[in-house]
Amino acid sequence: MMGAPGGPPPDLSNAEIVDYSVLEGDGKVRLKLKDGSVVEIRLEIMNILRAGNDPNTGLPAYIVQSAPLVRLVECPKELRKTPLRPGTGRDGKSIPGFG
């Protein structure tokens, strides 16, 4: 979307969903981290909305609703820890009811 950062948000009351097709690429990127791990990140596009036009430029204003999907592809052995088994120990950082 275009416009000055911190400006007024676009009026979404008349925004319309715009259909799209992928022109190139698969939307994935693989990154090698300094600790030796490799992660794959893909951007999942859920909706694209056209929210009128930018008042300063007259160009159409688009809002993209998306979510990043992150997958660990490789991990050095020295970064791995033994997983906790239910009932064998308590992880102090876990949320009650989730481990």
Distance bins in CASP14 RR format, pairs under 12 A and 6 or more apart:
PFRMAT RR
TARGET T0000
AUTHOR 0000-0000-0000
RMODE 2
METHOD distances of the structure
MODEL  1
1 7 0 0 0 0 0 1 0 0 0 0 0
1 9 0 0 0 0 1 0 0 0 0 0 0
1 10 1 0 0 1 0 0 0 0 0 0 0
1 12 0 0 0 0 0 1 0 0 0 0 0
1 15 0 0 0 0 0 1 0 0 0 0 0
1 48 0 0 0 0 0 1 0 0 0 0 0
1 49 0 0 0 0 1 0 0 0 0 0 0
1 50 0 0 0 0 0 1 0 0 0 0 0
1 51 1 0 0 1 0 0 0 0 0 0 0
1 52 0 0 0 0 0 1 0 0 0 0 0
1 53 0 0 0 0 0 1 0 0 0 0 0
1 54 1 0 0 1 0 0 0 0 0 0 0
1 57 0 0 0 0 0 1 0 0 0 0 0
1 59 0 0 0 0 1 0 0 0 0 0 0
1 60 0 0 0 0 1 0 0 0 0 0 0
1 61 1 0 1 0 0 0 0 0 0 0 0
1 62 1 0 1 0 0 0 0 0 0 0 0
1 63 1 0 0 1 0 0 0 0 0 0 0
1 64 1 0 0 1 0 0 0 0 0 0 0
1 65 0 0 0 0 0 1 0 0 0 0 0
2 10 0 0 0 0 0 1 0 0 0 0 0
2 51 0 0 0 0 0 1 0 0 0 0 0
2 52 0 0 0 0 0 1 0 0 0 0 0
2 53 0 0 0 0 1 0 0 0 0 0 0
2 54 1 0 1 0 0 0 0 0 0 0 0
2 55 0 0 0 0 0 1 0 0 0 0 0
2 56 0 0 0 0 1 0 0 0 0 0 0
2 57 1 0 0 1 0 0 0 0 0 0 0
2 58 0 0 0 0 1 0 0 0 0 0 0
2 59 1 0 1 0 0 0 0 0 0 0 0
2 60 0 0 0 0 1 0 0 0 0 0 0
2 61 1 0 0 1 0 0 0 0 0 0 0
2 62 0 0 0 0 1 0 0 0 0 0 0
2 63 0 0 0 0 0 1 0 0 0 0 0
3 9 0 0 0 0 0 1 0 0 0 0 0
3 10 0 0 0 0 1 0 0 0 0 0 0
3 51 0 0 0 0 0 1 0 0 0 0 0
3 53 0 0 0 0 0 1 0 0 0 0 0
3 54 1 0 1 0 0 0 0 0 0 0 0
3 55 0 0 0 0 1 0 0 0 0 0 0
3 56 1 0 0 1 0 0 0 0 0 0 0
3 57 1 0 0 1 0 0 0 0 0 0 0
3 58 0 0 0 0 0 1 0 0 0 0 0
3 59 0 0 0 0 1 0 0 0 0 0 0
3 60 0 0 0 0 0 1 0 0 0 0 0
3 61 1 0 0 1 0 0 0 0 0 0 0
3 62 0 0 0 0 0 1 0 0 0 0 0
4 54 0 0 0 0 1 0 0 0 0 0 0
4 55 0 0 0 0 0 1 0 0 0 0 0
4 56 1 0 0 1 0 0 0 0 0 0 0
4 57 0 0 0 0 0 1 0 0 0 0 0
7 54 0 0 0 0 0 1 0 0 0 0 0
7 55 0 0 0 0 0 1 0 0 0 0 0
7 56 0 0 0 0 0 1 0 0 0 0 0
7 61 0 0 0 0 0 1 0 0 0 0 0
8 51 0 0 0 0 0 1 0 0 0 0 0
8 54 0 0 0 0 0 1 0 0 0 0 0
8 55 0 0 0 0 1 0 0 0 0 0 0
8 56 0 0 0 0 0 1 0 0 0 0 0
8 61 0 0 0 0 0 1 0 0 0 0 0
9 15 0 0 0 0 0 1 0 0 0 0 0
9 51 0 0 0 0 1 0 0 0 0 0 0
9 61 0 0 0 0 0 1 0 0 0 0 0
9 63 0 0 0 0 1 0 0 0 0 0 0
10 49 0 0 0 0 1 0 0 0 0 0 0
10 50 0 0 0 0 1 0 0 0 0 0 0
10 51 1 1 0 0 0 0 0 0 0 0 0
10 52 1 0 0 1 0 0 0 0 0 0 0
10 53 0 0 0 0 1 0 0 0 0 0 0
10 54 0 0 0 0 1 0 0 0 0 0 0
10 55 0 0 0 0 1 0 0 0 0 0 0
10 59 0 0 0 0 0 1 0 0 0 0 0
10 60 0 0 0 0 0 1 0 0 0 0 0
10 61 1 0 1 0 0 0 0 0 0 0 0
10 62 0 0 0 0 1 0 0 0 0 0 0
10 63 1 0 0 1 0 0 0 0 0 0 0
11 49 0 0 0 0 0 1 0 0 0 0 0
11 50 0 0 0 0 0 1 0 0 0 0 0
11 51 1 0 0 1 0 0 0 0 0 0 0
11 52 1 0 0 1 0 0 0 0 0 0 0
11 53 0 0 0 0 0 1 0 0 0 0 0
11 54 0 0 0 0 0 1 0 0 0 0 0
11 55 0 0 0 0 0 1 0 0 0 0 0
11 61 0 0 0 0 1 0 0 0 0 0 0
11 63 0 0 0 0 0 1 0 0 0 0 0
12 47 0 0 0 0 0 1 0 0 0 0 0
12 49 1 0 0 1 0 0 0 0 0 0 0
12 50 0 0 0 0 0 1 0 0 0 0 0
12 51 1 0 1 0 0 0 0 0 0 0 0
12 52 0 0 0 0 1 0 0 0 0 0 0
12 61 0 0 0 0 0 1 0 0 0 0 0
12 62 0 0 0 0 0 1 0 0 0 0 0
12 63 1 0 0 1 0 0 0 0 0 0 0
12 65 0 0 0 0 0 1 0 0 0 0 0
13 49 0 0 0 0 0 1 0 0 0 0 0
13 51 0 0 0 0 1 0 0 0 0 0 0
13 52 0 0 0 0 0 1 0 0 0 0 0
14 49 0 0 0 0 0 1 0 0 0 0 0
14 50 0 0 0 0 1 0 0 0 0 0 0
14 51 1 0 0 1 0 0 0 0 0 0 0
14 52 1 0 0 1 0 0 0 0 0 0 0
14 53 0 0 0 0 0 1 0 0 0 0 0
14 61 0 0 0 0 0 1 0 0 0 0 0
15 47 0 0 0 0 1 0 0 0 0 0 0
15 48 0 0 0 0 1 0 0 0 0 0 0
15 49 1 0 1 0 0 0 0 0 0 0 0
15 50 1 0 0 1 0 0 0 0 0 0 0
15 51 1 0 1 0 0 0 0 0 0 0 0
15 52 1 0 0 1 0 0 0 0 0 0 0
15 53 0 0 0 0 0 1 0 0 0 0 0
15 60 0 0 0 0 0 1 0 0 0 0 0
15 61 0 0 0 0 1 0 0 0 0 0 0
15 62 0 0 0 0 1 0 0 0 0 0 0
15 63 1 0 0 1 0 0 0 0 0 0 0
15 64 0 0 0 0 0 1 0 0 0 0 0
15 65 0 0 0 0 0 1 0 0 0 0 0
16 47 0 0 0 0 0 1 0 0 0 0 0
16 48 0 0 0 0 1 0 0 0 0 0 0
16 49 1 0 0 1 0 0 0 0 0 0 0
16 50 1 0 1 0 0 0 0 0 0 0 0
16 51 0 0 0 0 1 0 0 0 0 0 0
16 52 0 0 0 0 1 0 0 0 0 0 0
16 60 0 0 0 0 0 1 0 0 0 0 0
16 61 0 0 0 0 0 1 0 0 0 0 0
16 62 0 0 0 0 0 1 0 0 0 0 0
16 63 0 0 0 0 0 1 0 0 0 0 0
17 45 0 0 0 0 0 1 0 0 0 0 0
17 46 0 0 0 0 0 1 0 0 0 0 0
17 47 1 0 1 0 0 0 0 0 0 0 0
17 48 1 0 0 1 0 0 0 0 0 0 0
17 49 1 0 1 0 0 0 0 0 0 0 0
17 50 0 0 0 0 1 0 0 0 0 0 0
17 51 0 0 0 0 0 1 0 0 0 0 0
17 62 0 0 0 0 0 1 0 0 0 0 0
17 63 0 0 0 0 0 1 0 0 0 0 0
17 64 0 0 0 0 0 1 0 0 0 0 0
17 65 0 0 0 0 1 0 0 0 0 0 0
18 45 0 0 0 0 0 1 0 0 0 0 0
18 47 0 0 0 0 1 0 0 0 0 0 0
18 48 1 0 1 0 0 0 0 0 0 0 0
18 49 1 0 0 1 0 0 0 0 0 0 0
18 50 1 0 1 0 0 0 0 0 0 0 0
18 51 0 0 0 0 0 1 0 0 0 0 0
18 52 0 0 0 0 0 1 0 0 0 0 0
18 60 0 0 0 0 1 0 0 0 0 0 0
18 61 0 0 0 0 0 1 0 0 0 0 0
18 62 1 0 0 1 0 0 0 0 0 0 0
18 63 0 0 0 0 1 0 0 0 0 0 0
18 64 0 0 0 0 1 0 0 0 0 0 0
18 65 0 0 0 0 0 1 0 0 0 0 0
19 45 0 0 0 0 0 1 0 0 0 0 0
19 47 0 0 0 0 1 0 0 0 0 0 0
19 48 0 0 0 0 1 0 0 0 0 0 0
19 49 0 0 0 0 0 1 0 0 0 0 0
19 50 0 0 0 0 0 1 0 0 0 0 0
20 45 1 0 0 1 0 0 0 0 0 0 0
20 46 0 0 0 0 0 1 0 0 0 0 0
20 47 0 0 0 0 1 0 0 0 0 0 0
20 48 1 0 1 0 0 0 0 0 0 0 0
20 49 0 0 0 0 0 1 0 0 0 0 0
20 50 0 0 0 0 0 1 0 0 0 0 0
20 62 0 0 0 0 1 0 0 0 0 0 0
20 64 0 0 0 0 1 0 0 0 0 0 0
20 66 0 0 0 0 0 1 0 0 0 0 0
21 45 0 0 0 0 0 1 0 0 0 0 0
21 48 0 0 0 0 0 1 0 0 0 0 0
22 28 0 0 0 0 0 1 0 0 0 0 0
22 43 0 0 0 0 0 1 0 0 0 0 0
22 45 0 0 0 0 1 0 0 0 0 0 0
22 48 0 0 0 0 0 1 0 0 0 0 0
25 42 0 0 0 0 0 1 0 0 0 0 0
25 43 0 0 0 0 0 1 0 0 0 0 0
26 40 0 0 0 0 0 1 0 0 0 0 0
26 41 0 0 0 0 0 1 0 0 0 0 0
26 42 1 0 0 1 0 0 0 0 0 0 0
26 43 0 0 0 0 0 1 0 0 0 0 0
26 44 0 0 0 0 0 1 0 0 0 0 0
27 40 0 0 0 0 0 1 0 0 0 0 0
27 41 0 0 0 0 1 0 0 0 0 0 0
27 42 1 0 1 0 0 0 0 0 0 0 0
27 43 1 0 1 0 0 0 0 0 0 0 0
27 44 0 0 0 0 1 0 0 0 0 0 0
27 45 0 0 0 0 1 0 0 0 0 0 0
27 66 0 0 0 0 0 1 0 0 0 0 0
27 68 0 0 0 0 0 1 0 0 0 0 0
27 69 0 0 0 0 0 1 0 0 0 0 0
28 39 0 0 0 0 0 1 0 0 0 0 0
28 40 1 0 1 0 0 0 0 0 0 0 0
28 41 1 0 0 1 0 0 0 0 0 0 0
28 42 1 0 1 0 0 0 0 0 0 0 0
28 43 0 0 0 0 1 0 0 0 0 0 0
28 44 0 0 0 0 0 1 0 0 0 0 0
28 68 0 0 0 0 0 1 0 0 0 0 0
28 69 0 0 0 0 1 0 0 0 0 0 0
28 70 0 0 0 0 0 1 0 0 0 0 0
28 71 0 0 0 0 1 0 0 0 0 0 0
28 73 0 0 0 0 0 1 0 0 0 0 0
29 38 0 0 0 0 0 1 0 0 0 0 0
29 39 0 0 0 0 1 0 0 0 0 0 0
29 40 1 0 0 1 0 0 0 0 0 0 0
29 41 1 0 1 0 0 0 0 0 0 0 0
29 42 1 0 0 1 0 0 0 0 0 0 0
29 43 0 0 0 0 1 0 0 0 0 0 0
29 68 0 0 0 0 0 1 0 0 0 0 0
29 69 0 0 0 0 0 1 0 0 0 0 0
29 70 0 0 0 0 0 1 0 0 0 0 0
29 71 0 0 0 0 0 1 0 0 0 0 0
29 73 0 0 0 0 0 1 0 0 0 0 0
30 37 0 0 0 0 0 1 0 0 0 0 0
30 38 1 0 0 1 0 0 0 0 0 0 0
30 39 1 0 0 1 0 0 0 0 0 0 0
30 40 1 0 1 0 0 0 0 0 0 0 0
30 41 1 0 0 1 0 0 0 0 0 0 0
30 42 0 0 0 0 0 1 0 0 0 0 0
30 70 0 0 0 0 0 1 0 0 0 0 0
30 71 0 0 0 0 1 0 0 0 0 0 0
30 72 0 0 0 0 0 1 0 0 0 0 0
30 73 1 0 0 1 0 0 0 0 0 0 0
30 74 0 0 0 0 1 0 0 0 0 0 0
31 37 0 0 0 0 1 0 0 0 0 0 0
31 38 1 0 0 1 0 0 0 0 0 0 0
31 39 1 0 1 0 0 0 0 0 0 0 0
31 40 1 0 0 1 0 0 0 0 0 0 0
31 41 1 0 0 1 0 0 0 0 0 0 0
31 42 0 0 0 0 0 1 0 0 0 0 0
31 68 0 0 0 0 0 1 0 0 0 0 0
31 70 0 0 0 0 1 0 0 0 0 0 0
31 71 0 0 0 0 0 1 0 0 0 0 0
31 72 0 0 0 0 0 1 0 0 0 0 0
31 73 0 0 0 0 1 0 0 0 0 0 0
31 74 0 0 0 0 0 1 0 0 0 0 0
32 38 1 0 1 0 0 0 0 0 0 0 0
32 39 0 0 0 0 1 0 0 0 0 0 0
32 40 0 0 0 0 0 1 0 0 0 0 0
32 73 0 0 0 0 1 0 0 0 0 0 0
32 74 0 0 0 0 1 0 0 0 0 0 0
32 75 0 0 0 0 0 1 0 0 0 0 0
32 76 0 0 0 0 0 1 0 0 0 0 0
33 39 1 0 0 1 0 0 0 0 0 0 0
33 40 0 0 0 0 0 1 0 0 0 0 0
33 41 0 0 0 0 0 1 0 0 0 0 0
33 70 0 0 0 0 0 1 0 0 0 0 0
33 72 0 0 0 0 1 0 0 0 0 0 0
33 73 0 0 0 0 0 1 0 0 0 0 0
33 74 0 0 0 0 1 0 0 0 0 0 0
33 75 0 0 0 0 1 0 0 0 0 0 0
33 76 0 0 0 0 1 0 0 0 0 0 0
33 79 0 0 0 0 1 0 0 0 0 0 0
34 76 0 0 0 0 0 1 0 0 0 0 0
34 79 0 0 0 0 0 1 0 0 0 0 0
35 72 0 0 0 0 0 1 0 0 0 0 0
35 74 0 0 0 0 0 1 0 0 0 0 0
35 75 0 0 0 0 1 0 0 0 0 0 0
35 76 1 0 0 1 0 0 0 0 0 0 0
35 77 0 0 0 0 0 1 0 0 0 0 0
35 78 0 0 0 0 1 0 0 0 0 0 0
35 79 1 0 0 1 0 0 0 0 0 0 0
35 80 0 0 0 0 0 1 0 0 0 0 0
36 72 0 0 0 0 0 1 0 0 0 0 0
36 73 0 0 0 0 0 1 0 0 0 0 0
36 74 1 0 0 1 0 0 0 0 0 0 0
36 75 1 0 0 1 0 0 0 0 0 0 0
36 76 1 0 1 0 0 0 0 0 0 0 0
36 77 0 0 0 0 0 1 0 0 0 0 0
36 78 0 0 0 0 1 0 0 0 0 0 0
36 79 0 0 0 0 1 0 0 0 0 0 0
37 70 0 0 0 0 0 1 0 0 0 0 0
37 71 0 0 0 0 0 1 0 0 0 0 0
37 72 1 0 0 1 0 0 0 0 0 0 0
37 73 0 0 0 0 1 0 0 0 0 0 0
37 74 1 0 0 1 0 0 0 0 0 0 0
37 75 1 0 1 0 0 0 0 0 0 0 0
37 76 1 0 0 1 0 0 0 0 0 0 0
37 77 0 0 0 0 0 1 0 0 0 0 0
37 78 0 0 0 0 0 1 0 0 0 0 0
37 79 1 0 0 1 0 0 0 0 0 0 0
37 80 0 0 0 0 0 1 0 0 0 0 0
38 70 0 0 0 0 0 1 0 0 0 0 0
38 71 0 0 0 0 1 0 0 0 0 0 0
38 72 1 0 0 1 0 0 0 0 0 0 0
38 73 1 0 1 0 0 0 0 0 0 0 0
38 74 1 1 0 0 0 0 0 0 0 0 0
38 75 1 0 0 1 0 0 0 0 0 0 0
38 76 0 0 0 0 1 0 0 0 0 0 0
38 79 0 0 0 0 0 1 0 0 0 0 0
39 68 0 0 0 0 0 1 0 0 0 0 0
39 69 0 0 0 0 0 1 0 0 0 0 0
39 70 1 0 1 0 0 0 0 0 0 0 0
39 71 1 0 0 1 0 0 0 0 0 0 0
39 72 1 0 1 0 0 0 0 0 0 0 0
39 73 1 0 0 1 0 0 0 0 0 0 0
39 74 0 0 0 0 1 0 0 0 0 0 0
39 75 0 0 0 0 1 0 0 0 0 0 0
40 68 0 0 0 0 0 1 0 0 0 0 0
40 69 0 0 0 0 1 0 0 0 0 0 0
40 70 1 0 0 1 0 0 0 0 0 0 0
40 71 1 0 1 0 0 0 0 0 0 0 0
40 72 0 0 0 0 1 0 0 0 0 0 0
40 73 1 0 1 0 0 0 0 0 0 0 0
40 74 0 0 0 0 1 0 0 0 0 0 0
41 66 0 0 0 0 0 1 0 0 0 0 0
41 67 0 0 0 0 0 1 0 0 0 0 0
41 68 1 0 1 0 0 0 0 0 0 0 0
41 69 1 0 0 1 0 0 0 0 0 0 0
41 70 1 0 1 0 0 0 0 0 0 0 0
41 71 1 0 0 1 0 0 0 0 0 0 0
41 72 0 0 0 0 0 1 0 0 0 0 0
41 73 0 0 0 0 0 1 0 0 0 0 0
42 66 0 0 0 0 0 1 0 0 0 0 0
42 67 0 0 0 0 1 0 0 0 0 0 0
42 68 1 0 0 1 0 0 0 0 0 0 0
42 69 1 0 1 0 0 0 0 0 0 0 0
42 70 0 0 0 0 1 0 0 0 0 0 0
42 71 1 0 0 1 0 0 0 0 0 0 0
42 73 0 0 0 0 0 1 0 0 0 0 0
43 64 0 0 0 0 1 0 0 0 0 0 0
43 65 0 0 0 0 0 1 0 0 0 0 0
43 66 1 0 1 0 0 0 0 0 0 0 0
43 67 1 0 0 1 0 0 0 0 0 0 0
43 68 1 0 1 0 0 0 0 0 0 0 0
43 69 1 0 0 1 0 0 0 0 0 0 0
43 70 0 0 0 0 0 1 0 0 0 0 0
44 64 0 0 0 0 0 1 0 0 0 0 0
44 65 0 0 0 0 1 0 0 0 0 0 0
44 66 1 0 0 1 0 0 0 0 0 0 0
44 67 1 0 1 0 0 0 0 0 0 0 0
44 68 1 0 0 1 0 0 0 0 0 0 0
44 69 1 0 1 0 0 0 0 0 0 0 0
44 70 0 0 0 0 0 1 0 0 0 0 0
45 62 0 0 0 0 0 1 0 0 0 0 0
45 63 0 0 0 0 0 1 0 0 0 0 0
45 64 1 0 0 1 0 0 0 0 0 0 0
45 65 1 0 0 1 0 0 0 0 0 0 0
45 66 1 0 1 0 0 0 0 0 0 0 0
45 67 0 0 0 0 1 0 0 0 0 0 0
45 68 0 0 0 0 0 1 0 0 0 0 0
45 69 0 0 0 0 0 1 0 0 0 0 0
46 63 0 0 0 0 0 1 0 0 0 0 0
46 64 0 0 0 0 1 0 0 0 0 0 0
46 65 1 0 1 0 0 0 0 0 0 0 0
46 66 1 0 0 1 0 0 0 0 0 0 0
46 67 1 0 0 1 0 0 0 0 0 0 0
46 68 0 0 0 0 0 1 0 0 0 0 0
46 69 0 0 0 0 0 1 0 0 0 0 0
47 62 0 0 0 0 0 1 0 0 0 0 0
47 63 0 0 0 0 1 0 0 0 0 0 0
47 64 1 0 0 1 0 0 0 0 0 0 0
47 65 1 0 1 0 0 0 0 0 0 0 0
47 66 0 0 0 0 1 0 0 0 0 0 0
47 67 0 0 0 0 0 1 0 0 0 0 0
48 60 0 0 0 0 0 1 0 0 0 0 0
48 61 0 0 0 0 0 1 0 0 0 0 0
48 62 1 0 1 0 0 0 0 0 0 0 0
48 63 1 0 0 1 0 0 0 0 0 0 0
48 64 1 0 1 0 0 0 0 0 0 0 0
48 65 1 0 0 1 0 0 0 0 0 0 0
48 66 0 0 0 0 1 0 0 0 0 0 0
49 60 0 0 0 0 0 1 0 0 0 0 0
49 61 0 0 0 0 1 0 0 0 0 0 0
49 62 1 0 0 1 0 0 0 0 0 0 0
49 63 1 0 1 0 0 0 0 0 0 0 0
49 64 1 0 0 1 0 0 0 0 0 0 0
49 65 1 0 0 1 0 0 0 0 0 0 0
49 66 0 0 0 0 0 1 0 0 0 0 0
50 59 0 0 0 0 0 1 0 0 0 0 0
50 60 1 0 1 0 0 0 0 0 0 0 0
50 61 1 0 0 1 0 0 0 0 0 0 0
50 62 1 0 1 0 0 0 0 0 0 0 0
50 63 0 0 0 0 1 0 0 0 0 0 0
50 64 0 0 0 0 0 1 0 0 0 0 0
51 59 0 0 0 0 0 1 0 0 0 0 0
51 60 0 0 0 0 1 0 0 0 0 0 0
51 61 1 0 1 0 0 0 0 0 0 0 0
51 62 1 0 0 1 0 0 0 0 0 0 0
51 63 1 0 1 0 0 0 0 0 0 0 0
51 64 0 0 0 0 0 1 0 0 0 0 0
51 65 0 0 0 0 0 1 0 0 0 0 0
52 58 0 0 0 0 1 0 0 0 0 0 0
52 59 0 0 0 0 1 0 0 0 0 0 0
52 60 1 0 0 1 0 0 0 0 0 0 0
52 61 1 0 1 0 0 0 0 0 0 0 0
52 62 0 0 0 0 1 0 0 0 0 0 0
52 63 0 0 0 0 0 1 0 0 0 0 0
53 59 1 0 0 1 0 0 0 0 0 0 0
53 60 1 0 1 0 0 0 0 0 0 0 0
53 61 1 0 0 1 0 0 0 0 0 0 0
53 62 0 0 0 0 0 1 0 0 0 0 0
54 60 1 0 0 1 0 0 0 0 0 0 0
54 61 1 0 1 0 0 0 0 0 0 0 0
54 62 0 0 0 0 0 1 0 0 0 0 0
55 61 0 0 0 0 1 0 0 0 0 0 0
72 79 0 0 0 0 0 1 0 0 0 0 0
72 80 0 0 0 0 0 1 0 0 0 0 0
74 80 0 0 0 0 0 1 0 0 0 0 0
75 81 0 0 0 0 0 1 0 0 0 0 0
81 91 0 0 0 0 0 1 0 0 0 0 0
82 88 0 0 0 0 0 1 0 0 0 0 0
82 89 0 0 0 0 0 1 0 0 0 0 0
82 91 0 0 0 0 0 1 0 0 0 0 0
83 89 0 0 0 0 0 1 0 0 0 0 0
83 91 0 0 0 0 1 0 0 0 0 0 0
83 94 0 0 0 0 0 1 0 0 0 0 0
83 99 0 0 0 0 0 1 0 0 0 0 0
84 90 1 0 0 1 0 0 0 0 0 0 0
84 91 1 0 1 0 0 0 0 0 0 0 0
84 92 0 0 0 0 1 0 0 0 0 0 0
84 93 0 0 0 0 0 1 0 0 0 0 0
84 94 0 0 0 0 1 0 0 0 0 0 0
84 98 0 0 0 0 0 1 0 0 0 0 0
84 99 1 0 0 1 0 0 0 0 0 0 0
85 91 0 0 0 0 0 1 0 0 0 0 0
85 99 0 0 0 0 1 0 0 0 0 0 0
86 94 0 0 0 0 0 1 0 0 0 0 0
86 97 0 0 0 0 0 1 0 0 0 0 0
86 98 0 0 0 0 0 1 0 0 0 0 0
86 99 1 0 0 1 0 0 0 0 0 0 0
87 94 0 0 0 0 0 1 0 0 0 0 0
87 99 0 0 0 0 1 0 0 0 0 0 0
88 99 0 0 0 0 0 1 0 0 0 0 0
89 99 0 0 0 0 1 0 0 0 0 0 0
90 96 0 0 0 0 0 1 0 0 0 0 0
90 97 0 0 0 0 0 1 0 0 0 0 0
90 98 0 0 0 0 0 1 0 0 0 0 0
90 99 0 0 0 0 1 0 0 0 0 0 0
91 97 0 0 0 0 0 1 0 0 0 0 0
91 98 0 0 0 0 1 0 0 0 0 0 0
91 99 1 0 0 1 0 0 0 0 0 0 0
92 98 0 0 0 0 0 1 0 0 0 0 0
92 99 0 0 0 0 1 0 0 0 0 0 0
93 99 0 0 0 0 0 1 0 0 0 0 0
END
